[in-house]
Amino acid sequence: MEVLTIDTFKEKIFDFTATKEWTYKGQKPAVIDFYADWCGPCHQLNPILQDTAELFNGQVNFYKVNTEASPELAALFEVRSIPSLLFIPLGEEPAMASGVIPREKLEQAIREIFTL
């Protein structure tokens, strides 16, 4: 999973400096994990995300945002607790979920939100 910086976020996801209206730049739905290296629950979620990324390989892009390195991105989506997952469907507004999500629930959410 690629860790996004502000520059790569603006290039691949949304250029919030060019427009305030949400416009997703990706060609596939995406999931962004907002995390921090010191966060225990984030470490619990990581293998679940890795497995889920493999399961949906080619259908969904998975990214990570380190909230310590990119606090502006966390603020942009009003991330108040970590881990938080941002689900970005094509042509729709993104949706946020917080906390460690069990693998089965995460897979179900991806299938429902992205209609896969």
KACOR-V438334 format. One record per residue. RES is the residue in one letter. PSI is psi as a letter, one per 40 degrees, with the letter a starting at -180 (999 if undefined). D_LAST is the distance of its C-alpha to the last C-alpha in Angstrom with 2 decimals. Layout:
RES	PSI	D_LAST
RES	PSI	D_LAST
This chain:
M	h	20.18
E	h	22.19
V	h	24.41
L	h	24.64
T	i	28.07
I	d	28.88
D	d	29.35
T	d	26.12
F	d	24.23
K	d	25.97
E	d	25.25
K	d	21.51
I	c	20.26
F	h	22.79
D	g	26.52
F	e	27.89
T	e	31.40
A	d	30.92
T	i	29.34
K	e	28.70
E	h	25.99
W	h	22.47
T	h	21.28
Y	h	18.48
K	e	19.56
G	i	16.55
Q	e	14.68
K	i	11.37
P	i	10.05
A	i	12.45
V	h	13.78
I	h	17.57
D	h	19.73
F	h	23.11
Y	i	25.62
A	i	29.29
D	d	31.05
W	e	33.28
C	h	30.56
G	d	30.42
P	d	27.17
C	d	25.58
H	d	26.81
Q	d	25.32
L	d	21.83
N	d	22.08
P	d	21.62
I	d	18.59
L	d	17.04
Q	d	18.34
D	d	16.82
T	d	13.35
A	d	13.78
E	d	14.78
L	d	11.90
F	f	9.37
N	h	12.27
G	e	11.88
Q	d	8.34
V	h	9.54
N	h	13.29
F	h	15.19
Y	i	18.63
K	i	21.56
V	h	24.31
N	h	27.61
T	d	28.97
E	d	32.49
A	d	32.36
S	g	30.46
P	d	31.49
E	d	31.06
L	d	27.28
A	d	27.25
A	d	29.55
L	d	27.48
F	e	24.67
E	f	27.31
V	h	26.28
R	e	28.89
S	i	27.85
I	i	26.21
P	i	23.85
S	h	21.60
L	h	17.99
L	h	16.94
F	h	13.29
I	g	13.24
P	i	10.69
L	h	11.88
G	e	14.70
E	i	14.86
E	i	16.99
P	i	16.10
A	i	16.17
M	i	18.28
A	i	18.59
S	i	21.73
G	i	22.97
V	h	21.96
I	h	18.70
P	i	18.61
R	d	16.13
E	d	14.60
K	d	14.34
L	d	12.85
E	d	10.03
Q	d	9.59
A	d	9.97
I	d	7.41
R	d	4.62
E	d	6.91
I	d	8.11
F	e	5.55
T	f	3.81
L	999	0.00
